[in-house]
């Protein structure tokens, strides 16, 4: 194990903790999350709230232990794509500029996840132990990122109908 592996585990675990924290927040207030989702234009908001909450918990948990890291990163990127398009893009760059928050935060999480997709989970991961973390190249990582963006776009197309 070298310095790069320590950096990769730190980044992966931090991204996982962030996703778990958001998922826990949604689970603790599923009804409020569903009302908010409905207010910003999501159909089937109670289902969307549950999928968001438990999806964030699953993505975060997978990243913390480094299991199925590629799909977890695609899920994170999909989640951030939905958040960016449905909430943050209209608020401008800075997260503190408006009450509905700018897009710097979701963009940062997305770019860090894409970078991790290119490098792979590192030696300190269940993927490595199981032999699932073979050498990645830029194309594989970019494919993971693209899959996340496409999944987010598909979710938006299927479920989001903004009223404004």
N, C-alpha and C positions, 0 to 999 in steps of 0.2 A: 504494500500500500504506500502511495506517495502523496505529496501535497495536493495534487489534482483530485485524488480520490476523497481526501478530507473536504476539499471545497465542494465537490459534487454532493457528498452526503449532507453537508451543511445547507446547501441550496435546496436540495430535494426535501429535506426534513422541514426547512422553513416554509417552503411552498405548501407542504402537507399540513403544517400547523395552521397556516392562514386559511386553508380550505376547510379544515375541521372546525375552526372557530366560527366561520361563517355558517357552516352546516348546523352546528349546535345552536347558534342564534336563531336560525330558522325553525329548528325542531322545537325550541322552547316557545315559539310563538307562531305555530303553523297557521292559525286562523288570521292573525294579523298579516303574516306574509302573503296569504292567499288574497286578503282584501287589497293589499298594496299591489300585488301582481294584477289583479283585476282592474285597479285604478289606472294602471299604465298600459292596459290594453291586451292582457293575456286572456285567452279563452281557457276554459276549464281550469280556472285559477287554483282551486283546492288541489287538484292533481299536479299542476305545475309547481305549487309550493312544496308538496311532498317530494316530487322528483328532484327539485332543486336542493332541498335540505339533505335528503339521503344520498343524492349524487355527490354533493360536496363532501359529505362524510366518507363516502367510499373512495373518492378521488384522493382526499387528504390522507386517509389511512394507507392506501396503496403507495402513495409517494413517501410517507414516513418510513415504511419498511422496504421500499424499493421493489415492489411486486407488480408485475405488468406495468412497468413504468411508462412505456410508450402509450398504451391506451389511456392511462391515467392523465398523462400530459395532454393528450388529445382532448380528453374530457375537460380539463382545466381551460384549455384554449377555447373550446366550444362554449363553456360557461362565461368566459370573459368576452367572447364575441357577442353573445346575447346581451350581457350587461352593457357593453359598449354601445351597441346599436339601439337598444330599447331605453336606456336611461342616460348614459354619460356623454354621448357624442354632442348633444345639443348644448351642454353646459360649458363648453370650452375646455381648455387644457388643464388648468389648475383645479385640484380637488377641493380647495378651500374657497374658490371664487364664487360659488353659488350654493344654495342649500341642497340642490340635487347632485352636486359633486361633478367635477370635471373628469376627464378621461385619462389623466396621467397614471393613475393607480392601476386601472385595468390594463393599460398598454404595457406598463412595467411588468406586471405578472405574466402577461402573454409573451413578451420578449424573453423573459427569463425562462419560461417554460419551453419556448422554442429553442433557446440555446441549450438547455438540458436535453432536449430531444436529439439534438445533433451530437452531443457528447456521450449520451447514454447514462445509466444510473451509477456507474462506477463499481469498484470492487466491494464496497460496503453496501450490499443490496441482496435481497432474496433472489432477484433476477440473476445476479452473478452466481450465487450458490447453486441455483437450478440450471445453470447453463443457458439462460434466456437472454443474457446481456452481451451477446456477441458484438464484435466490432461494428460500430455504426459509421456511416459516412454522411456527408452533408445531405445527400439526396434522401436518405431514410428519415433523417430528422426533419427536413423540409416537408416530406410526405406526411409525417405525423402532425406537423403544424397545419398543413393544408387540410388534412382530415378533420382537425378540430374546427377550423374556420367553416368548412363545409357542413359539419354537423350542427354548428351554431346557426348557420344560415338556414338550414333545413328546419330547425326548431322554430326559428322566427317565422319562416314562411308558413308553417303548419299551424302555429298557435297565436301569433301576435297580430292584433288588429288595433293599432293605436287610434284613439278618438280625436286627437288633435292634429 
